[in-house]
Amino acid sequence: MKKILLLSDTHSFVDEQILKFVKQADEVWHAGDIGSLDVIDTLKKLKPVRAVYGNIDNHVIRSEFPLDLKFTIEDVAVWITHIGGYPNRYDVRIKEELTKNPPKLFICGHSHILKVIYDKKLNLLHMNPGAAGKHGFHKVRTMLRFEINAGNITNLEIIELEKR
């Protein structure tokens, strides 16, 4: 079993509120718009990190992290990308591949809007953790945490941090 903390759109910001939840996780996944490698370095001091770059991330971050990250953990196929869209409105860049070979868990960021949607057509769970940083139009900083165990995604929780 793995306890996952999922965040996105930190835009160079990390604080003790985020780190409190990082310490409780087995891994941290970041769905892009990291903003600064200092964020990743801070997270990596506490837990293993998997991440993708987002549209605001510079060449340094892009050289360290991919646009798309695909892997299997605890018998769950995962695809993380920053700009992915939503069920019935997936981004044109990924739509064909996603349709042909859907993962069990599809994760994106970008919108700053927390959403968890089950896509019945593709039989996948779509997650967007919202934004954990302070930059953007969102009013409340959010993250998700959940467990992955033997092919199942369980104990999904929404984490709301203080208003920006």
SEZA-583503 format. One record per residue: residue number from 1; residue in one letter; x negated, y negated, z negated of N, C-alpha, C, O in turn. Coordinates in nm, 3 decimals. Each point is the difference from the previous one (the first is absolute). Example, Ala and Ser with C-alpha at 12.3 -4.5 7.8 and 13.67 -1.06 7.14 Angstrom:
2
REC,num,residu,nc1,nc2,nc3,cac1,cac2,cac3,cc1,cc2,cc3,oc1,oc2,oc3
REC,1,A,-1.319,0.569,-0.780,0.089,-0.119,0.000,-0.090,-0.120,0.000,-0.104,0.002,-0.066
REC,2,S,0.139,-0.107,0.138,-0.082,-0.119,-0.006,0.077,-0.109,-0.073,-0.051,-0.111,-0.017
END
This chain:
164
REC,num,residu,nc1,nc2,nc3,cac1,cac2,cac3,cc1,cc2,cc3,oc1,oc2,oc3
REC,1,M,-0.083,0.119,0.000,0.083,-0.119,0.000,-0.088,-0.125,0.000,-0.103,-0.006,-0.067
REC,2,K,0.148,-0.093,0.144,-0.070,-0.129,0.005,0.098,-0.113,-0.032,0.111,-0.004,0.053
REC,3,K,-0.154,-0.086,-0.141,0.077,-0.121,-0.031,-0.056,-0.112,0.087,-0.119,-0.032,-0.006
REC,4,I,0.207,-0.027,0.087,-0.043,-0.100,0.098,0.056,-0.137,-0.037,0.117,-0.013,-0.034
REC,5,L,-0.203,-0.088,0.040,0.044,-0.139,-0.007,-0.013,-0.057,0.140,-0.108,0.002,0.059
REC,6,L,0.219,-0.052,-0.005,0.002,-0.054,0.136,0.021,-0.150,-0.006,0.096,-0.049,-0.059
REC,7,L,-0.189,-0.023,0.123,0.014,-0.146,0.005,-0.038,-0.050,0.137,-0.058,0.071,0.081
REC,8,S,0.092,-0.197,-0.057,-0.029,-0.063,0.129,-0.005,-0.150,-0.020,0.043,-0.053,-0.102
REC,9,D,-0.095,-0.015,0.202,0.005,-0.146,0.007,-0.047,-0.067,-0.128,0.070,-0.084,-0.058
REC,10,T,-0.190,0.123,0.015,-0.059,-0.065,-0.117,-0.057,-0.137,0.037,-0.010,-0.088,-0.086
REC,11,H,-0.025,0.068,0.211,-0.052,-0.129,0.047,-0.107,-0.056,-0.094,0.008,-0.115,-0.043
REC,12,S,-0.107,0.197,0.011,-0.117,-0.035,-0.083,0.031,-0.009,-0.149,-0.085,-0.047,-0.076
REC,13,F,0.201,0.089,0.033,0.039,-0.016,-0.140,0.014,0.136,-0.070,0.066,0.091,0.051
REC,14,V,-0.128,-0.080,-0.166,0.021,0.115,-0.088,-0.011,-0.052,-0.143,-0.086,-0.083,-0.030
REC,15,D,0.174,0.131,-0.057,-0.001,-0.046,-0.138,0.019,0.116,-0.096,0.012,0.115,0.043
REC,16,E,-0.010,-0.144,-0.172,0.014,0.104,-0.102,0.133,0.073,0.010,0.009,0.117,-0.036
REC,17,Q,0.095,-0.184,0.083,0.130,0.067,0.015,-0.012,0.115,0.100,0.051,0.110,-0.024
REC,18,I,-0.117,-0.135,0.135,-0.023,0.105,0.100,-0.090,0.108,-0.058,0.028,0.119,0.013
REC,19,L,-0.136,-0.159,-0.077,-0.100,0.094,-0.050,0.055,0.092,-0.108,-0.045,0.113,-0.014
REC,20,K,0.141,-0.161,-0.063,0.065,0.084,-0.101,0.062,0.125,0.066,-0.010,0.110,-0.054
REC,21,F,0.073,-0.129,0.170,0.063,0.111,0.071,-0.104,0.083,0.078,0.018,0.120,0.018
REC,22,V,-0.125,-0.184,0.027,-0.108,0.073,0.066,-0.057,0.105,-0.096,-0.025,0.114,0.040
REC,23,K,0.005,-0.152,-0.164,-0.058,0.091,-0.100,0.088,0.123,-0.023,-0.052,0.104,-0.041
REC,24,Q,0.181,-0.114,0.066,0.093,0.112,-0.022,0.011,0.093,0.121,0.060,0.107,-0.010
REC,25,A,-0.118,-0.146,0.122,0.010,0.077,0.124,-0.121,0.091,0.018,-0.104,-0.018,-0.062
REC,26,D,0.122,0.118,0.151,-0.114,0.082,0.043,-0.068,-0.063,0.121,-0.122,0.006,0.014
REC,27,E,0.203,-0.066,0.074,-0.051,-0.069,0.119,0.079,-0.128,0.022,0.116,-0.011,-0.041
REC,28,V,-0.181,-0.085,0.107,0.066,-0.124,0.040,-0.001,-0.004,0.152,-0.104,0.021,0.063
REC,29,W,0.221,-0.049,-0.005,0.011,-0.016,0.145,0.037,-0.144,0.028,0.092,-0.054,-0.061
REC,30,H,-0.164,-0.009,0.156,0.023,-0.140,0.035,0.039,-0.008,0.147,-0.075,0.043,0.088
REC,31,A,0.194,-0.097,-0.061,0.055,-0.004,0.136,-0.032,-0.130,0.074,0.083,-0.049,0.078
REC,32,G,-0.198,-0.008,-0.102,-0.049,-0.111,0.082,0.026,-0.140,-0.051,0.073,-0.020,-0.098
REC,33,D,-0.134,-0.076,0.167,-0.011,-0.139,-0.045,-0.066,-0.003,-0.138,0.054,-0.054,-0.098
REC,34,I,-0.171,0.113,0.096,-0.083,0.007,-0.121,-0.050,-0.140,-0.034,0.007,-0.042,-0.115
REC,35,G,-0.058,-0.028,0.214,-0.046,-0.137,-0.018,-0.147,-0.014,-0.033,-0.068,-0.085,0.056
REC,36,S,0.019,0.168,-0.147,-0.139,-0.006,-0.042,-0.044,0.138,-0.049,0.077,0.070,-0.066
REC,37,L,-0.200,-0.033,0.100,-0.052,0.128,-0.049,-0.015,0.001,-0.151,-0.012,0.106,-0.060
REC,38,D,0.013,-0.223,-0.004,-0.004,-0.006,-0.146,0.119,0.074,-0.060,-0.013,0.062,-0.106
REC,39,V,0.129,-0.069,0.173,0.118,0.072,-0.047,-0.029,0.150,-0.002,0.024,0.067,-0.100
REC,40,I,-0.075,-0.016,0.211,-0.030,0.143,0.011,-0.108,0.040,-0.099,0.011,0.104,-0.064
REC,41,D,-0.115,-0.185,0.050,-0.108,0.031,-0.094,0.054,0.010,-0.143,-0.042,0.088,-0.075
REC,42,T,0.132,-0.177,0.039,0.060,0.002,-0.133,0.083,0.126,-0.020,-0.009,0.064,-0.105
REC,43,L,0.088,-0.027,0.205,0.082,0.121,-0.009,-0.088,0.125,-0.007,0.026,0.091,-0.079
REC,44,K,-0.130,-0.087,0.164,-0.087,0.118,0.008,-0.078,0.024,-0.128,-0.044,0.113,-0.025
REC,45,K,0.025,-0.215,-0.056,-0.068,0.020,-0.129,0.084,0.086,-0.093,-0.052,0.062,-0.093
REC,46,L,0.182,-0.058,0.120,0.092,0.075,-0.087,0.049,0.131,0.060,0.008,0.101,-0.070
REC,47,K,0.024,-0.101,0.201,0.060,0.117,0.064,-0.041,0.008,0.147,-0.042,-0.100,0.058
REC,48,P,0.054,0.220,0.002,-0.023,0.011,0.144,0.105,-0.082,0.076,0.116,-0.008,-0.041
REC,49,V,-0.159,-0.052,0.152,0.088,-0.087,0.079,0.003,0.048,0.144,-0.103,0.031,0.058
REC,50,R,0.223,-0.026,-0.001,0.019,0.021,0.144,0.067,-0.128,0.049,0.092,-0.051,-0.064
REC,51,A,-0.138,-0.001,0.178,0.054,-0.129,0.047,-0.008,-0.012,0.151,-0.077,0.070,0.066
REC,52,V,0.158,-0.161,-0.014,-0.005,-0.042,0.140,-0.014,-0.151,0.003,0.030,-0.068,-0.098
REC,53,Y,-0.077,0.017,0.210,-0.008,-0.146,0.011,0.132,-0.055,0.052,0.077,0.070,0.067
REC,54,G,-0.055,-0.197,-0.099,0.120,-0.070,0.047,-0.035,-0.115,0.091,-0.117,-0.025,0.029
REC,55,N,0.219,-0.045,0.016,-0.021,-0.106,0.099,-0.080,-0.119,-0.053,-0.058,-0.073,0.081
REC,56,I,0.053,0.050,-0.211,-0.078,-0.113,-0.052,-0.144,0.040,-0.035,-0.083,-0.086,-0.031
REC,57,D,0.054,0.215,0.037,-0.132,0.047,-0.044,-0.109,-0.027,0.104,0.020,0.017,0.120
REC,58,N,-0.135,-0.060,-0.171,-0.110,-0.039,0.087,-0.079,0.120,0.051,0.031,0.115,-0.030
REC,59,H,-0.135,-0.144,0.108,-0.080,0.105,0.063,-0.072,0.088,-0.101,-0.025,0.117,0.028
REC,60,V,-0.007,-0.170,-0.144,-0.068,0.080,-0.102,0.094,0.110,-0.051,-0.040,0.116,-0.011
REC,61,I,0.162,-0.154,-0.020,0.099,0.097,-0.047,0.034,0.098,0.113,0.015,0.120,-0.023
REC,62,R,-0.002,-0.173,0.145,0.033,0.086,0.114,-0.110,0.100,0.031,0.026,0.107,0.055
REC,63,S,-0.149,-0.141,-0.090,-0.109,0.095,0.023,-0.003,0.110,-0.106,-0.058,0.107,0.022
REC,64,E,0.121,-0.131,-0.136,0.001,0.100,-0.108,0.126,0.087,0.001,-0.005,0.116,-0.042
REC,65,F,0.117,-0.171,0.089,0.127,0.071,-0.005,0.064,0.008,0.138,-0.018,-0.090,0.082
REC,66,P,0.093,0.198,-0.056,0.064,0.016,0.132,0.133,-0.075,0.009,0.054,-0.046,-0.100
REC,67,L,-0.003,0.035,0.222,0.133,-0.055,0.024,0.106,0.101,-0.043,0.103,-0.038,-0.057
REC,68,D,-0.129,0.164,0.083,0.089,0.110,-0.038,-0.078,0.102,-0.081,-0.114,0.034,0.034
REC,69,L,0.174,0.014,-0.141,-0.063,0.103,-0.081,0.098,0.116,-0.011,0.111,-0.014,-0.052
REC,70,K,-0.154,0.129,0.101,0.082,0.121,-0.003,-0.075,0.107,-0.077,-0.118,0.023,0.024
REC,71,F,0.188,0.040,-0.116,-0.061,0.104,-0.082,0.110,0.086,-0.060,0.118,-0.036,0.003
REC,72,T,-0.158,0.150,-0.059,0.093,0.087,-0.070,-0.048,0.013,-0.144,-0.119,0.024,-0.024
REC,73,I,0.210,-0.038,-0.069,-0.030,0.013,-0.142,0.113,0.078,-0.066,0.118,-0.032,0.016
REC,74,E,-0.156,0.135,-0.090,0.101,0.083,-0.069,0.108,0.048,0.098,0.118,0.002,-0.034
REC,75,D,-0.158,0.037,0.153,0.090,0.051,0.104,0.099,-0.104,0.053,0.104,0.036,0.054
REC,76,V,-0.137,-0.163,-0.068,0.082,-0.108,0.055,-0.084,-0.075,0.103,-0.106,-0.054,-0.031
REC,77,A,0.155,0.051,0.156,-0.066,-0.079,0.105,0.037,-0.146,-0.019,0.118,-0.034,-0.013
REC,78,V,-0.220,-0.052,0.013,0.018,-0.143,-0.027,-0.058,-0.080,0.115,-0.105,0.034,0.054
REC,79,W,0.174,-0.142,-0.017,-0.052,-0.097,0.097,0.019,-0.137,-0.063,0.112,-0.040,-0.033
REC,80,I,-0.224,-0.033,0.017,0.004,-0.136,-0.052,-0.048,-0.094,0.110,-0.103,0.024,0.062
REC,81,T,0.178,-0.130,-0.039,-0.039,-0.107,0.092,0.058,-0.129,-0.055,0.091,0.003,-0.083
REC,82,H,-0.142,-0.116,0.127,0.050,-0.126,-0.056,0.132,-0.043,0.064,0.098,-0.025,-0.071
REC,83,I,-0.095,0.017,0.202,0.121,-0.043,0.071,0.063,0.123,0.063,-0.050,0.052,0.100
REC,84,G,0.159,-0.005,-0.158,0.063,0.122,0.048,0.146,-0.011,0.034,0.054,0.086,0.070
REC,85,G,0.012,-0.190,-0.118,0.143,-0.012,0.022,0.079,0.088,-0.095,-0.049,0.039,-0.105
REC,86,Y,0.171,-0.010,0.145,0.092,0.077,-0.085,0.074,0.102,0.084,0.000,-0.009,0.123
REC,87,P,0.064,0.107,-0.187,0.080,0.097,0.077,0.094,-0.069,0.097,0.066,-0.099,-0.033
REC,88,N,-0.061,0.153,0.153,0.076,-0.055,0.113,-0.058,-0.131,0.055,0.053,-0.055,0.097
REC,89,R,-0.161,0.004,-0.156,-0.065,-0.122,0.047,-0.152,0.008,-0.023,-0.062,-0.096,-0.044
REC,90,Y,0.004,0.211,0.074,-0.144,0.014,-0.019,-0.075,-0.086,0.100,0.048,-0.024,0.111
REC,91,D,-0.166,-0.021,-0.151,-0.085,-0.082,0.085,-0.034,0.076,0.128,-0.025,0.121,-0.004
REC,92,V,0.024,-0.191,0.116,-0.023,0.062,0.131,-0.135,0.072,0.006,-0.014,0.099,0.071
REC,93,R,-0.086,-0.148,-0.146,-0.133,0.060,0.002,0.001,0.144,-0.052,-0.079,0.083,0.046
REC,94,I,0.166,-0.053,-0.141,-0.005,0.132,-0.063,0.123,0.086,0.029,0.001,0.119,-0.033
REC,95,K,0.101,-0.176,0.092,0.129,0.068,0.014,-0.010,0.136,0.070,0.055,0.098,-0.048
REC,96,E,-0.124,-0.092,0.161,-0.007,0.124,0.076,-0.071,0.110,-0.079,0.048,0.113,-0.009
REC,97,E,-0.163,-0.146,-0.048,-0.075,0.100,-0.076,0.076,0.042,-0.126,0.001,0.117,-0.037
REC,98,L,0.062,-0.212,-0.028,0.078,0.030,-0.121,0.116,0.094,0.033,0.031,0.090,-0.078
REC,99,T,0.032,-0.112,0.190,0.113,0.083,0.042,-0.046,0.141,0.037,0.067,0.098,-0.032
REC,100,K,-0.181,-0.088,0.100,-0.051,0.131,0.042,-0.053,0.084,-0.115,0.015,0.122,-0.002
REC,101,N,-0.078,-0.187,-0.094,-0.065,0.071,-0.110,0.020,-0.074,-0.132,-0.095,-0.056,-0.054
REC,102,P,0.218,0.055,0.003,0.025,-0.078,-0.122,-0.064,0.062,-0.124,0.002,0.122,-0.016
REC,103,P,-0.057,-0.205,-0.071,-0.050,0.051,-0.128,0.120,0.019,-0.095,0.113,-0.037,0.032
REC,104,K,-0.140,0.092,-0.145,0.106,0.009,-0.102,0.017,-0.135,-0.070,0.109,-0.035,-0.045
REC,105,L,-0.220,-0.042,0.036,0.001,-0.130,-0.067,-0.065,-0.103,0.091,-0.116,0.013,0.037
REC,106,F,0.192,-0.116,-0.001,-0.050,-0.109,0.085,0.001,-0.127,-0.084,0.102,-0.038,-0.056
REC,107,I,-0.219,-0.028,0.048,-0.017,-0.117,-0.085,-0.048,-0.118,0.082,-0.089,0.014,0.084
REC,108,C,0.148,-0.130,-0.107,-0.050,-0.124,0.059,0.018,-0.114,-0.099,0.063,0.015,-0.104
REC,109,G,-0.118,-0.128,0.139,0.011,-0.122,-0.080,0.053,-0.110,0.088,0.099,0.019,0.072
REC,110,H,-0.163,-0.135,-0.076,0.021,-0.113,0.090,0.120,-0.087,-0.032,-0.014,-0.122,-0.004
REC,111,S,0.131,0.179,-0.019,0.122,-0.081,-0.012,0.013,-0.071,-0.134,0.077,-0.095,-0.012
REC,112,H,-0.151,0.138,-0.088,0.011,-0.049,-0.138,0.136,0.037,-0.061,0.038,-0.055,-0.104
REC,113,I,0.034,0.147,0.167,0.133,0.041,-0.049,-0.008,0.148,-0.038,-0.027,0.085,0.085
REC,114,L,0.051,-0.056,-0.211,-0.002,0.138,-0.046,0.120,0.074,0.057,0.114,-0.043,-0.015
REC,115,K,-0.143,0.156,0.079,0.107,0.084,0.054,-0.045,0.145,-0.005,-0.116,0.032,0.027
REC,116,V,0.209,0.055,-0.063,-0.020,0.144,0.009,0.122,0.054,0.073,0.113,-0.013,-0.047
REC,117,I,-0.137,0.075,0.162,0.109,0.046,0.087,-0.031,0.141,0.047,-0.112,0.029,0.043
REC,118,Y,0.210,0.058,-0.050,-0.017,0.132,0.058,0.047,-0.005,0.145,0.114,-0.036,0.027
REC,119,D,-0.203,0.071,0.065,0.032,0.002,0.142,0.051,0.139,0.036,-0.078,0.095,0.013
REC,120,K,0.209,-0.083,0.003,0.063,0.130,0.029,-0.039,0.052,0.138,-0.013,0.121,0.019
REC,121,K,-0.006,-0.211,0.077,-0.036,0.043,0.136,-0.136,0.068,0.003,-0.018,0.102,0.066
REC,122,L,-0.078,-0.161,-0.136,-0.137,0.053,0.002,-0.033,0.084,-0.122,-0.109,0.055,-0.010
REC,123,N,0.203,-0.043,-0.082,-0.019,0.080,-0.120,-0.126,-0.043,-0.076,-0.084,0.083,-0.034
REC,124,L,0.074,-0.214,0.009,-0.114,-0.052,-0.074,0.047,-0.103,-0.101,0.108,-0.058,0.013
REC,125,L,-0.190,0.035,-0.113,0.026,-0.104,-0.098,-0.086,-0.120,0.036,-0.122,0.011,0.015
REC,126,H,0.187,-0.126,-0.001,-0.068,-0.125,0.035,-0.012,-0.085,-0.126,0.099,-0.022,-0.069
REC,127,M,-0.220,-0.025,0.040,-0.022,-0.086,-0.116,-0.072,-0.127,0.040,-0.096,0.002,0.077
REC,128,N,0.144,-0.113,-0.131,-0.071,-0.127,0.006,0.002,-0.054,-0.143,0.107,-0.026,-0.054
REC,129,P,-0.225,0.010,-0.008,-0.004,-0.040,-0.141,0.024,-0.148,-0.025,-0.007,-0.045,-0.115
REC,130,G,0.034,-0.034,0.219,0.012,-0.144,-0.019,-0.138,-0.063,-0.010,-0.094,0.048,0.064
REC,131,A,0.080,-0.152,-0.142,-0.127,-0.071,-0.011,-0.043,-0.010,-0.146,0.078,-0.042,-0.086
REC,132,A,-0.202,0.081,0.058,-0.054,-0.008,-0.136,-0.073,-0.131,-0.025,-0.030,-0.034,-0.115
REC,133,G,0.000,-0.040,0.223,-0.073,-0.126,-0.015,0.092,-0.118,-0.023,0.122,0.015,-0.013
REC,134,K,-0.183,-0.132,0.010,0.077,-0.122,-0.027,0.023,-0.085,0.125,0.069,-0.102,-0.007
REC,135,H,-0.124,0.143,0.121,0.015,-0.078,0.123,0.115,0.055,0.083,0.005,0.121,0.026
REC,136,G,0.085,-0.207,0.015,0.112,0.044,0.084,0.132,-0.052,-0.051,0.005,-0.077,-0.096
REC,137,F,0.103,0.118,0.159,0.131,-0.053,-0.033,0.072,0.080,-0.110,0.100,-0.047,-0.054
REC,138,H,-0.150,0.165,0.021,0.066,0.083,-0.101,0.004,-0.072,-0.135,-0.089,-0.079,-0.032
REC,139,K,0.191,0.107,-0.046,0.016,-0.065,-0.130,-0.053,0.085,-0.115,-0.047,-0.052,-0.101
REC,140,V,0.054,0.184,0.118,-0.048,0.093,-0.103,-0.106,0.090,0.062,0.019,0.054,0.109
REC,141,R,-0.130,-0.037,-0.180,-0.107,0.089,0.045,0.042,0.143,-0.031,0.048,0.030,-0.110
REC,142,T,-0.067,0.061,0.209,0.046,0.137,-0.018,-0.104,0.103,0.045,-0.088,-0.029,0.081
REC,143,M,0.103,0.149,-0.135,-0.079,0.116,0.038,0.091,0.122,-0.017,0.110,-0.011,-0.054
REC,144,L,-0.156,0.126,0.100,0.070,0.126,-0.020,-0.095,0.099,-0.064,-0.121,-0.004,0.022
REC,145,R,0.178,0.094,-0.101,-0.079,0.113,-0.045,0.086,0.125,0.008,0.122,-0.004,-0.015
REC,146,F,-0.190,0.115,0.041,0.069,0.126,0.019,-0.099,0.113,-0.017,-0.120,-0.021,-0.013
REC,147,E,0.174,0.142,0.012,-0.084,0.119,-0.010,0.018,0.085,0.124,0.109,0.007,0.057
REC,148,I,-0.217,0.058,-0.017,0.004,0.096,0.110,-0.048,0.133,-0.056,-0.106,0.009,-0.061
REC,149,N,0.188,0.094,0.082,-0.033,0.130,-0.056,0.059,0.110,0.087,0.122,0.008,0.017
REC,150,A,-0.207,0.075,0.037,0.042,0.119,0.075,0.106,-0.032,0.106,0.103,0.067,0.008
REC,151,G,-0.129,-0.170,0.072,0.090,-0.034,0.110,0.116,-0.090,-0.038,0.082,-0.032,0.086
REC,152,N,-0.073,-0.009,-0.211,0.111,-0.083,-0.045,-0.047,-0.137,-0.047,-0.108,-0.015,-0.058
REC,153,I,0.191,-0.085,0.085,-0.023,-0.137,-0.046,0.104,-0.025,-0.108,0.120,0.002,0.027
REC,154,T,-0.166,-0.026,-0.150,0.093,-0.010,-0.113,-0.034,-0.119,-0.089,-0.102,-0.067,0.016
REC,155,N,0.192,0.043,-0.110,-0.019,-0.103,-0.103,-0.036,-0.137,0.057,-0.087,-0.069,-0.053
REC,156,L,0.153,0.032,0.161,-0.023,-0.130,0.062,0.050,-0.112,-0.091,0.114,0.002,-0.047
REC,157,E,-0.201,-0.100,0.024,0.035,-0.114,-0.084,-0.036,-0.131,0.070,-0.104,-0.010,0.065
REC,158,I,0.190,-0.087,-0.080,-0.028,-0.136,0.045,-0.065,-0.073,-0.116,0.049,0.004,-0.113
REC,159,I,-0.159,-0.071,0.141,-0.067,-0.081,-0.102,0.015,-0.146,0.040,-0.046,-0.042,0.106
REC,160,E,0.111,-0.034,-0.191,0.012,-0.145,0.021,-0.094,-0.069,-0.096,0.007,0.020,-0.121
REC,161,L,-0.094,-0.102,0.176,-0.091,-0.082,-0.079,0.063,-0.137,-0.020,0.113,-0.022,0.043
REC,162,E,-0.182,-0.068,-0.106,0.061,-0.133,-0.025,0.028,-0.073,0.130,-0.061,0.027,0.103
REC,163,K,0.154,-0.120,-0.110,0.029,-0.084,0.117,-0.122,-0.081,0.033,-0.078,-0.036,-0.088
REC,164,R,0.062,0.007,0.219,-0.120,-0.074,0.041,0.007,-0.145,-0.043,-0.093,-0.076,0.027
END
